[in-house]
Amino acid sequence: MQTNFTEQQLADPGIAESNGILRNCVHCGFCTATCPTYVLLGDELDSPRGRIYLMKEMLESGKPATAQVVKHVDRCLSCLSCMTTCPASVNYMHLVDHARAYIQQTYRRPIADRLLRWVLAKVLPDTDRFYAALRLAAVARPLAPVFALVPFLKPVAAMLELSGNKQGGEGTAEGQTVFRGPGTRTARVALLTGCVQPVLAPHINAATIRLLNRLGVEVVTPPAQGCCGALVHHMGREEAARETARRNIDAWSSELDREGLDAIIINASGCGTTVKDYGHLLAHDEAYAEKADRISGLATDISQFLGTMTIKSVADLPALKVAYHSACSLQHGQKVHLEPKRLLANAGFDVVDIAEGHLCCGSAGVYNVLQPDIARQLRDRKVENISRVAPDVVATGNIGCITQIGSGTAIPVVHTVELLDWASGGPRPPALQSK
């Protein structure tokens, strides 16, 4: 693709990078076939190719973003299916991230949208605030159908509906930050506990720690770590994302310097994609660039780490058909495809694939709040495809997908690690207690 940036514009590292990404695009349109919003809406501007044209014109002009550009960029899920499909290796992820930061700097959103985004950015990354918000949501949830009738209140209705999908499992002992298993230590890792997951499904981290301890892995959860930064990053709040990344890097670097780390384990794939990209996010930060690269190199999804180990199945499990839903951030963002399915199959589960497995379920961070209508259509499409294989349970590797899919079906939805923990001697996953 031909671009027309001035020399002055290209002096900006962000513009220079986006220029290189844009020039890689060959207009082939392969991306349109696998883009969820284009598949649903059939609008070229809601395809990666269409958005690339809009972002190119916006960045080249140097003018504030227009309402049209914002509309179509906002509709992008950042599922990155286009990157899996693209024959020219266009780094759409970094391009759309840059565009969102530009929009955040130059476009004044309507007051309701600004307020909603401010609340999401302040509440979700903070575990204590999120706990409090869920308690308030429980009181207001009966009003969700009423809010859904008012266009600008639809996101509030979506938040209230999703808040009702909190699972009831138990987490780890409060205040404990080092978890050791019996016998010889085989490895030492840090576990990113996250911000949303400890509130909605604390048992996922507990299952992860139990399973790793059983394998001789010492797990540390540094108190100073927190949200990975993905939620604010995808809303264009670039500096807030960098501050979050720096805090986590400091927390993990302290553990590296103290006793060393073999890996930084992440069991929410949306977070994993972001942490693995810390090196890029802080590439121009002299104080953190090298440390960020080191941390990104250590970051690994729990399924990748477990794939290097032998897990012994000791439980007498019922015959369960498991539909595996591959989270977009895992299959497209991190290129992890076979490991989770192989682990489940080796544990004794009957693993089946889902039709249109490359299409997003509509969660995408806070997308299901900001774009509730499109997210609901994608969820219903995903649930229909799941129902066709008639599974006993759905397994996936991302809390967002668990919450989103679970809001549309009675079929239990669990984290992959919950099933692996159960198979190797842990408790039955909370979602399967009644089965």
C-alpha positions in Angstrom: 0.0 0.0 0.0 1.3 3.4 -0.9 1.6 5.9 1.9 2.2 9.7 1.9 3.5 10.7 5.3 5.8 13.7 5.5 9.3 13.5 6.8 8.2 15.5 9.9 5.5 12.9 10.5 7.9 10.0 10.1 10.1 11.4 12.8 7.5 10.2 15.2 8.3 6.5 16.1 4.6 5.5 16.2 3.9 7.0 12.7 7.1 5.4 11.3 6.1 2.0 12.6 2.5 2.4 11.3 3.9 3.5 7.9 5.9 0.3 7.7 2.8 -1.8 8.6 0.6 0.0 6.1 3.1 -0.5 3.3 3.0 -4.3 3.9 -0.7 -4.5 3.1 -1.3 -5.7 -0.5 -5.2 -5.1 -0.5 -5.8 -8.9 -1.1 -8.9 -9.0 1.1 -8.1 -12.5 2.5 -8.7 -10.9 6.0 -12.4 -10.2 5.2 -13.3 -13.9 5.2 -12.2 -14.4 8.8 -13.1 -11.0 10.3 -16.1 -11.5 12.7 -17.6 -8.0 12.2 -17.4 -8.3 8.4 -18.9 -11.8 8.5 -21.8 -10.3 10.5 -22.3 -6.9 9.0 -20.9 -7.2 5.4 -19.6 -3.7 5.5 -16.1 -3.2 3.9 -15.4 -0.5 6.5 -15.9 -3.2 9.2 -13.3 -5.4 7.8 -9.5 -5.2 8.5 -8.9 -4.0 4.9 -11.5 -1.2 5.3 -10.3 -0.2 8.7 -6.7 0.0 7.4 -7.8 2.5 4.7 -9.6 4.6 7.4 -6.6 4.5 9.7 -4.2 5.4 6.9 -6.2 8.4 5.9 -6.6 9.5 9.6 -2.9 9.2 10.4 -1.7 10.8 7.1 -4.0 13.8 7.5 -2.7 14.6 11.0 -6.2 15.9 11.8 -8.4 14.8 14.7 -10.2 11.5 14.2 -13.7 11.7 12.6 -16.9 10.1 13.9 -16.8 7.7 11.0 -13.3 6.4 11.7 -14.1 6.1 15.4 -17.3 4.1 14.7 -15.5 1.5 12.6 -12.3 1.3 14.7 -14.4 0.9 17.8 -16.2 -2.1 16.2 -12.9 -3.9 15.8 -12.6 -6.7 18.4 -8.8 -7.0 18.2 -9.4 -10.7 17.8 -6.4 -10.7 15.4 -8.0 -13.4 13.2 -6.9 -11.2 10.3 -3.3 -11.6 11.3 -3.6 -15.4 11.2 -5.1 -15.2 7.7 -2.9 -12.4 6.2 -0.3 -13.7 3.6 1.7 -10.5 3.9 2.2 -10.6 7.6 0.6 -7.2 8.3 0.9 -6.4 12.0 -2.7 -5.2 12.4 -2.4 -5.4 16.2 0.2 -2.7 16.5 -1.5 -0.6 13.8 -5.0 -0.6 15.5 -3.4 0.0 18.9 -1.7 3.1 17.5 -5.0 4.2 15.9 -6.8 3.9 19.2 -4.2 5.9 21.0 -4.5 8.6 18.3 -8.3 8.6 18.7 -8.0 8.9 22.4 -5.8 12.0 22.0 -7.7 13.7 19.2 -11.4 12.8 19.4 -13.9 14.0 22.0 -16.5 11.3 22.5 -20.1 11.9 23.5 -20.4 12.4 27.3 -22.1 9.0 27.9 -19.3 7.2 26.1 -16.6 9.1 27.9 -18.2 8.4 31.3 -18.6 4.7 30.5 -15.0 4.3 29.4 -13.7 6.3 32.4 -15.6 3.9 34.8 -14.3 0.8 33.0 -10.8 2.1 33.1 -11.0 2.9 36.8 -13.0 -0.1 38.1 -12.1 -3.2 36.2 -8.3 -3.1 36.6 -8.7 -2.6 40.4 -9.8 -5.7 42.2 -11.2 -4.0 45.2 -13.3 -1.5 43.1 -14.5 -4.4 41.0 -15.6 -6.3 44.0 -17.6 -3.3 45.2 -19.0 -2.8 41.7 -20.3 -6.4 41.6 -22.1 -5.9 44.9 -23.8 -2.8 43.5 -24.6 -4.6 40.2 -26.4 -7.4 42.1 -28.9 -4.8 43.4 -29.4 -3.1 40.0 -29.5 -6.3 37.9 -33.3 -6.6 37.8 -33.3 -3.3 35.9 -31.1 -4.6 33.0 -34.1 -5.3 30.7 -35.3 -1.7 31.2 -31.8 -0.2 30.5 -31.5 -2.4 27.4 -34.5 -0.5 25.8 -32.6 2.8 26.0 -29.8 3.0 23.3 -27.2 4.9 25.4 -27.9 2.6 28.4 -27.4 -0.7 26.5 -23.7 -0.9 27.8 -25.0 -0.6 31.4 -27.5 -3.4 30.7 -24.7 -5.5 29.3 -22.6 -5.0 32.4 -25.4 -5.9 34.7 -26.1 -9.1 32.7 -22.5 -10.2 32.6 -22.0 -9.5 36.3 -24.5 -12.3 37.1 -22.2 -14.9 35.6 -19.8 -14.9 38.6 -18.7 -18.4 39.5 -18.7 -19.6 43.1 -15.4 -21.4 43.5 -12.9 -20.7 46.3 -9.5 -19.0 45.7 -6.2 -19.3 47.5 -5.5 -18.4 51.1 -5.6 -14.6 51.5 -2.2 -13.0 51.9 -0.2 -16.1 50.8 2.3 -15.3 48.0 4.5 -18.3 47.9 3.1 -21.8 47.1 5.3 -24.9 47.4 4.5 -28.4 46.5 5.8 -31.6 48.1 9.1 -33.1 47.1 11.9 -31.6 45.0 11.4 -28.3 43.3 11.4 -28.7 39.6 10.9 -25.1 38.6 10.0 -21.7 40.1 7.5 -19.4 38.4 5.5 -16.3 38.9 1.8 -16.4 38.3 -0.1 -13.3 37.1 -3.3 -13.4 39.2 -5.0 -10.7 37.2 -7.7 -8.2 38.1 -11.0 -9.5 36.8 -10.3 -13.3 37.3 -9.8 -13.3 41.1 -13.2 -11.6 41.4 -15.3 -13.6 38.9 -13.5 -17.0 39.2 -10.9 -17.2 41.9 -10.8 -21.0 41.7 -9.0 -20.8 38.4 -5.8 -19.4 40.0 -6.3 -21.9 42.8 -6.5 -24.8 40.4 -3.4 -23.5 38.5 -1.4 -23.3 41.7 -2.5 -26.8 42.9 -1.6 -28.4 39.5 1.8 -26.7 39.3 2.6 -27.6 42.9 1.7 -31.2 42.2 4.3 -31.1 39.4 7.0 -29.8 41.8 6.7 -26.2 40.6 7.0 -23.4 43.2 4.6 -20.6 42.4 5.0 -17.0 43.6 2.4 -14.2 43.3 4.2 -11.0 43.9 1.9 -8.6 45.9 3.0 -5.6 43.7 1.8 -7.1 40.5 -1.7 -6.2 39.1 -3.7 -5.8 36.0 -1.7 -6.6 32.8 -2.8 -3.3 31.2 -4.8 -4.8 28.3 -8.1 -3.2 29.3 -6.9 0.3 29.2 -4.5 -0.4 26.3 -7.4 -1.4 24.0 -9.2 1.8 24.9 -6.3 3.9 23.7 -5.1 4.8 27.1 -1.5 4.2 26.2 0.3 5.8 29.0 -1.9 4.1 31.6 -1.0 0.8 30.0 2.7 1.6 30.1 2.5 2.5 33.8 0.8 -0.8 34.5 3.4 -2.7 32.5 6.2 -0.9 34.4 4.7 -1.9 37.8 4.4 -5.6 36.8 7.9 -5.6 35.3 9.3 -4.2 38.6 7.4 -6.9 40.6 8.6 -9.7 38.4 12.2 -8.4 38.1 12.5 -8.4 41.9 11.6 -12.1 41.9 14.1 -12.7 39.1 16.9 -11.0 41.0 16.0 -12.6 44.3 15.7 -16.4 43.5 15.2 -16.5 39.7 12.2 -17.4 37.6 11.8 -20.1 35.0 8.7 -18.5 33.6 5.9 -16.0 34.2 2.7 -18.1 33.9 -0.4 -16.5 32.6 -3.7 -18.3 32.6 -5.9 -15.6 31.0 -4.9 -15.6 27.4 -5.9 -11.9 26.8 -3.4 -11.0 29.5 -0.8 -13.3 28.0 -0.9 -11.6 24.6 -0.4 -8.2 26.2 2.5 -9.3 28.5 4.2 -11.0 25.7 4.1 -7.6 23.9 5.6 -5.5 26.8 8.8 -5.4 24.8 7.1 -3.5 22.1 4.9 -1.4 24.4 8.0 0.0 26.2 10.5 -0.2 23.3 11.2 3.6 23.5 11.5 3.7 27.3 15.2 3.8 28.0 14.7 2.7 31.6 12.5 -0.2 30.8 13.0 -1.4 27.2 15.6 -4.1 28.1 13.7 -5.3 31.2 10.4 -5.4 29.2 12.0 -7.6 26.6 13.3 -9.9 29.3 9.9 -10.2 30.9 8.1 -10.7 27.5 10.5 -13.6 26.8 9.6 -15.3 30.1 5.8 -14.9 29.7 4.1 -18.1 28.7 0.5 -19.4 28.7 -0.2 -22.1 31.3 -0.9 -24.6 28.5 2.5 -24.0 26.9 4.2 -24.5 30.2 2.3 -27.6 31.1 3.0 -29.0 27.6 6.6 -29.4 28.6 5.7 -31.6 31.6 4.1 -35.0 32.3 0.7 -34.8 34.0 -0.4 -38.1 35.5 -4.2 -38.6 35.4 -5.1 -40.3 38.7 -8.8 -39.5 39.1 -11.6 -41.9 38.1 -13.3 -39.4 35.9 -16.7 -39.8 34.2 -16.7 -39.9 30.4 -17.0 -36.3 29.4 -17.1 -34.8 25.9 -15.2 -31.5 26.0 -15.8 -28.9 23.4 -12.6 -26.8 23.2 -13.1 -23.1 22.5 -9.8 -21.6 21.4 -9.7 -18.0 22.7 -8.7 -15.5 20.0 -5.9 -14.1 22.1 -4.5 -17.6 22.4 -4.8 -18.9 18.8 -4.4 -15.6 16.9 -2.5 -13.5 19.4 -0.1 -16.1 20.8 -0.3 -18.8 18.0 -1.0 -21.5 20.6 -3.2 -24.1 18.9 -2.6 -27.7 19.8 -1.2 -27.7 23.4 -4.5 -27.3 25.3 -6.3 -29.9 23.3 -3.4 -32.4 23.6 -3.3 -31.9 27.4 -7.0 -32.5 27.7 -6.9 -35.6 25.5 -3.9 -37.0 27.4 -5.9 -36.4 30.7 -8.6 -38.7 29.4 -11.2 -36.3 28.0 -13.0 -36.7 24.7 -12.0 -33.4 23.0 -14.0 -32.1 20.1 -13.6 -29.0 17.9 -16.2 -26.3 17.3 -17.3 -25.1 13.9 -16.0 -21.6 13.0 -13.5 -21.9 15.8 -11.5 -19.0 14.4 -14.4 -16.6 15.0 -14.5 -14.5 18.2 -17.2 -15.2 20.9 -17.7 -11.5 21.3 -15.9 -11.0 24.7 -12.7 -9.2 23.6 -11.9 -7.5 26.8 -14.6 -4.9 27.4 -16.0 -5.2 23.8 -19.1 -7.0 25.1 -19.9 -3.9 27.2 -18.9 -1.2 24.6 -20.5 -3.0 21.6 -23.2 -5.1 23.2 -25.3 -5.8 20.1 -22.5 -7.1 18.0 -21.1 -9.0 21.0 -24.4 -10.7 21.6 -24.7 -11.8 17.9 -21.2 -13.3 18.1 -22.0 -15.0 21.4 -25.2 -16.6 20.0 -23.4 -17.7 16.9 -20.7 -19.3 19.1 -23.2 -21.0 21.4 -25.1 -22.4 18.4 -21.9 -24.0 17.0 -21.1 -25.4 20.5 -24.6 -26.9 20.8 -24.2 -28.7 17.5 -21.5 -31.0 19.0 -23.5 -31.6 22.1 -20.7 -31.4 24.7 -20.9 -32.1 28.4 -18.6 -29.1 29.1 -16.8 -26.3 27.2 -13.1 -25.7 28.0 -11.2 -22.5 27.2 -8.2 -20.6 28.4 -9.6 -17.1 29.0 -11.9 -15.7 31.7 -13.5 -13.3 29.2 -14.6 -16.2 27.0 -15.8 -18.1 30.0 -18.0 -15.2 31.1 -19.3 -14.4 27.6 -20.1 -17.9 26.5 -21.5 -18.8 29.9 -24.0 -15.9 29.7 -25.6 -17.6 26.6 -25.8 -21.3 27.4 -26.6 -23.7 30.2 -23.6 -25.9 29.2 -20.9 -25.5 31.8 -17.9 -23.5 30.7 -14.6 -24.0 32.5 -11.0 -23.1 32.2 -8.8 -25.8 30.7 -6.6 -25.9 33.8 -9.6 -26.8 36.0 -10.1 -30.0 34.1 -6.4 -30.8 34.2 -6.3 -30.2 38.0 -9.3 -32.4 38.5 -7.9 -35.2 36.4 -4.6 -35.1 38.4 -6.2 -35.3 41.8 -7.8 -31.9 42.4 -11.4 -31.1 43.2 -14.2 -31.2 40.6 -14.6 -27.8 38.9 -17.4 -25.7 40.5 -19.3 -25.5 37.2 -19.5 -29.3 37.1 -20.7 -29.9 40.7 -24.2 -30.7 39.6 -23.2 -33.0 36.7 
